[in-house]
Amino acid sequence: MKTSVLALAAALTVPVLLPAPLADASALWSFGAEATEDRYEKAVRRAFDDVHRREPTDRELRYYSQKMEDERWSDGDLRNQIRQGVREERRDDRRRGDDADRAVRRAYLDILDREPDSAGTRLYRSRMLDDDWSEQDVREALRKSPEYREKNAMTRHKAEEIVARAYRSVLNREPDSGSRSYVDRVMREKLSQSDIERELRKSPEYRRK
């Protein structure tokens, strides 16, 4: 009797099903963050392909992805910001190009005593924009040019021509006997036309004009 009661009790026992352990919360959060980050990066890559026809740099990818997350940018916001960046880059490029052109012109006038030709402007403009040349680099390159060496094989006749051009430019007249000292200085000190013009602007005659 006792044995049958125990058997009946065992048969009627309901198994207790324990729930499976819950997934680690930090792992779930990490998965969600990675998925969100991946979505932002894909959006940035698509936008750069649409606007620039290229892949973003690592810095651009990080910057715009972070902006999308922090400032809740939409895909439209992202593209507008990238296009705005393109416009600003173009303005900066034009400004840098204008600055380079002015620097090249100054160097030509000071070193070669003439306006730059189109080939020279293109060459040294490219050096300044693409190779990070300074204006001083341009001047040094001009001083090494065949034209500069030829010009500096100074003769008395060349010196007189330099002084005459300076007189006409500043004083609007031909040089007189007083110009001989300037000719001597051109021969001795390798002064350019711009140098002579600066000296003439300091003269009493120029101040009286």
Buried (B, 14 or more C-beta within 10 A) or exposed (E): EEEEEEEEEEEEEEEEEEEEEEEEEEEEEEEEEEEEBEEBBEBBBEBBEEBBEEEBEEEBBEBBBEBBBEEEBEEEBBBBBBBEBEEEEEEEEEEEEEBBBEBBBBBBBBBBBEEBEEEBBEBBBEBBBEEEBEBEBBBEBBEEEEEBEEBEEBEEEBBBBBBBBBBEEBBEEEBEEEBEEBBBBBBEEEBBBBBBBEBBEEEEEEEEE
